[in-house]
Amino acid sequence: MTEYLAGIVESGQEAQQLATDFVFTEGPLWHPDGYWLFVDLRREPPVIHRMSPAGGTPDIIREPSGGTNGMTFDLQGRLLMCEGDNRRITRMEHDGSITLMADRWDGKRLHRPNDIICRSDGSIYFTNPSGRVPPEEQEIEFAGLVQRILPDGTVTAEATDIDYPNGIAFSPDESVLYVSNTRALGEPADQYWGGEVKQNQYIRAYDVASDGSLSNSRVFGSMASAEDGVPDGMKVDAEGRVYCTGSGGVWVFAPDGEHLGIIRVPEIPANCAFGGPDFRTMLFTARTSVYSLRMTTPGAPLPRG
């Protein structure tokens, strides 16, 4: 029996492989109707899958997906998507049609939106790194941004002090925004290796004001490591612990930034999400497969209108 992070993962279990034979899985999301969504990001064409909690062969609900990576729901339960290949944020309506939310800021084309969350006021925050956009195609002068779409559709830049913003999550009371930094500016896009400590991997935190603006930027936790993997997708549980995929597995931090340990599954995960009827099952999108484990604490719920 593999030992997982005591007190965080329920004891006496093995990671359950729910499905496999993908190219590169990402974007896990639990639908309140009782199924998982995730993407096969590097399949050609990339797709969005729907899968039952028991696993098995998933359905395809969008093909092609525009290179959708991170996903979440808005307050009305509509699917929000970071279409990396199309360099835009879109929304899937209840009838399956696609609505453009944002593809520009200040008249300039977005880099490559990566991950996304919704705040309880209806505003949408997303990470917008330039790392996979050729320099000649970059229109925004900042390499990495944390951006917001206001309920009226206005697009703002809330933070520009992070090289490669990737995963994004709120504390349970939405007073803190966490953003993972995957790599330093100029480092290779596919930086998975062993033997060299990657110092430029960390989680940054920002205080969130009542109007949604960000301040007090600071490093919340270092994720420097020589193991395979980089800081990527991130979630928060109901007690405020931060779960960020990274080198070796999912790194877990206490609300004060103390590193509690790493949840390790058979493949290196790029993202994770809470789900299930009690929101205590964690799904790991881990390269060619998806896995699940039961957690002791439920995830922080997504806001609903």
DAQUI-V942374 format. One record per backbone hydrogen bond with DSSP energy under -0.5 kcal/mol. CO is the residue of the C=O (numbers start at 1). NH is the residue of the N-H. E is the energy in kcal/mol with one decimal. If there is no record, write none. Layout:
BEGIN
co->CO nh->NH e->E
co->CO nh->NH e->E
END
This chain:
BEGIN
co->2 nh->4 e->-0.6
co->5 nh->8 e->-1.7
co->5 nh->9 e->-2.6
co->8 nh->296 e->-2.5
co->9 nh->7 e->-0.5
co->15 nh->17 e->-0.6
co->16 nh->18 e->-0.7
co->16 nh->292 e->-1.7
co->18 nh->56 e->-3.2
co->19 nh->290 e->-2.2
co->24 nh->41 e->-2.3
co->24 nh->42 e->-0.6
co->26 nh->39 e->-3.0
co->29 nh->31 e->-0.5
co->29 nh->37 e->-2.9
co->31 nh->34 e->-2.7
co->31 nh->35 e->-1.0
co->34 nh->53 e->-0.5
co->35 nh->31 e->-3.3
co->36 nh->51 e->-2.6
co->37 nh->29 e->-2.2
co->38 nh->49 e->-3.7
co->39 nh->26 e->-1.9
co->39 nh->41 e->-0.7
co->40 nh->43 e->-0.8
co->40 nh->47 e->-1.1
co->43 nh->45 e->-0.5
co->46 nh->64 e->-0.6
co->46 nh->65 e->-1.8
co->47 nh->40 e->-2.0
co->48 nh->61 e->-2.7
co->48 nh->62 e->-1.2
co->49 nh->38 e->-1.6
co->50 nh->59 e->-2.7
co->51 nh->36 e->-3.2
co->52 nh->55 e->-1.8
co->59 nh->50 e->-2.2
co->59 nh->61 e->-0.5
co->62 nh->48 e->-1.9
co->66 nh->85 e->-1.0
co->66 nh->86 e->-1.5
co->67 nh->84 e->-1.6
co->70 nh->82 e->-2.2
co->72 nh->80 e->-3.6
co->74 nh->77 e->-2.0
co->75 nh->305 e->-2.6
co->78 nh->74 e->-2.1
co->79 nh->92 e->-3.0
co->80 nh->72 e->-1.7
co->81 nh->83 e->-0.9
co->81 nh->90 e->-2.2
co->82 nh->69 e->-2.2
co->82 nh->84 e->-1.4
co->83 nh->87 e->-0.9
co->83 nh->88 e->-1.7
co->84 nh->87 e->-0.6
co->88 nh->83 e->-2.3
co->89 nh->101 e->-2.9
co->89 nh->102 e->-1.7
co->90 nh->81 e->-2.7
co->91 nh->93 e->-0.7
co->91 nh->99 e->-3.0
co->92 nh->79 e->-0.9
co->93 nh->96 e->-2.1
co->97 nh->93 e->-3.1
co->99 nh->91 e->-2.4
co->102 nh->89 e->-3.1
co->103 nh->110 e->-2.1
co->105 nh->108 e->-2.2
co->108 nh->105 e->-2.7
co->112 nh->129 e->-0.6
co->114 nh->70 e->-2.4
co->115 nh->127 e->-2.1
co->117 nh->125 e->-2.3
co->119 nh->122 e->-2.3
co->123 nh->119 e->-3.0
co->124 nh->149 e->-3.0
co->125 nh->117 e->-2.5
co->126 nh->147 e->-3.0
co->127 nh->114 e->-2.4
co->128 nh->145 e->-0.9
co->129 nh->112 e->-0.6
co->130 nh->133 e->-2.6
co->132 nh->134 e->-0.5
co->134 nh->137 e->-2.4
co->134 nh->138 e->-0.5
co->135 nh->138 e->-1.2
co->143 nh->130 e->-2.0
co->144 nh->162 e->-0.6
co->145 nh->128 e->-2.6
co->145 nh->147 e->-0.5
co->146 nh->158 e->-2.6
co->146 nh->159 e->-1.5
co->147 nh->126 e->-2.5
co->148 nh->150 e->-0.6
co->148 nh->156 e->-2.7
co->149 nh->124 e->-2.3
co->150 nh->153 e->-2.7
co->154 nh->150 e->-3.0
co->156 nh->148 e->-1.9
co->156 nh->158 e->-0.6
co->159 nh->146 e->-2.5
co->164 nh->182 e->-2.3
co->167 nh->180 e->-2.0
co->169 nh->178 e->-3.4
co->171 nh->174 e->-2.2
co->175 nh->208 e->-2.7
co->176 nh->171 e->-2.4
co->177 nh->206 e->-2.1
co->178 nh->169 e->-2.0
co->179 nh->204 e->-3.3
co->180 nh->166 e->-2.5
co->180 nh->182 e->-0.6
co->181 nh->202 e->-1.1
co->184 nh->187 e->-1.9
co->189 nh->191 e->-1.0
co->190 nh->192 e->-0.9
co->191 nh->193 e->-0.6
co->197 nh->199 e->-1.0
co->198 nh->201 e->-0.7
co->198 nh->225 e->-0.6
co->200 nh->202 e->-0.5
co->201 nh->223 e->-2.8
co->202 nh->181 e->-3.2
co->203 nh->220 e->-2.8
co->203 nh->221 e->-1.5
co->204 nh->179 e->-2.7
co->205 nh->218 e->-1.8
co->206 nh->177 e->-2.7
co->207 nh->209 e->-0.6
co->207 nh->215 e->-1.8
co->209 nh->212 e->-2.1
co->213 nh->209 e->-2.8
co->215 nh->207 e->-2.9
co->218 nh->205 e->-3.0
co->218 nh->220 e->-0.6
co->221 nh->203 e->-2.6
co->225 nh->198 e->-2.7
co->226 nh->195 e->-1.0
co->228 nh->248 e->-2.2
co->232 nh->167 e->-0.9
co->233 nh->245 e->-2.6
co->235 nh->243 e->-3.2
co->236 nh->300 e->-2.6
co->237 nh->240 e->-2.1
co->241 nh->237 e->-2.2
co->242 nh->244 e->-0.5
co->242 nh->253 e->-2.7
co->243 nh->235 e->-2.5
co->244 nh->251 e->-3.0
co->245 nh->232 e->-2.1
co->246 nh->249 e->-1.1
co->249 nh->246 e->-3.0
co->249 nh->251 e->-0.6
co->250 nh->263 e->-3.0
co->251 nh->244 e->-2.8
co->252 nh->260 e->-2.9
co->252 nh->261 e->-1.1
co->253 nh->242 e->-2.4
co->254 nh->257 e->-2.4
co->258 nh->254 e->-2.8
co->258 nh->260 e->-0.6
co->261 nh->252 e->-2.8
co->262 nh->264 e->-0.6
co->263 nh->250 e->-2.7
co->270 nh->233 e->-2.5
co->271 nh->285 e->-1.8
co->273 nh->283 e->-2.9
co->275 nh->281 e->-2.3
co->276 nh->279 e->-1.5
co->279 nh->299 e->-2.2
co->280 nh->295 e->-3.5
co->281 nh->275 e->-2.3
co->281 nh->283 e->-0.5
co->282 nh->293 e->-1.7
co->283 nh->273 e->-1.7
co->283 nh->285 e->-0.5
co->284 nh->286 e->-0.9
co->284 nh->291 e->-2.1
co->285 nh->270 e->-2.9
co->285 nh->271 e->-1.2
co->285 nh->287 e->-0.5
co->286 nh->288 e->-0.5
co->286 nh->289 e->-1.9
co->287 nh->25 e->-2.4
co->288 nh->22 e->-2.2
co->289 nh->286 e->-2.4
co->290 nh->18 e->-2.4
co->290 nh->19 e->-1.2
co->291 nh->284 e->-3.2
co->292 nh->16 e->-2.5
co->293 nh->282 e->-3.2
co->294 nh->10 e->-2.4
co->298 nh->238 e->-3.0
END
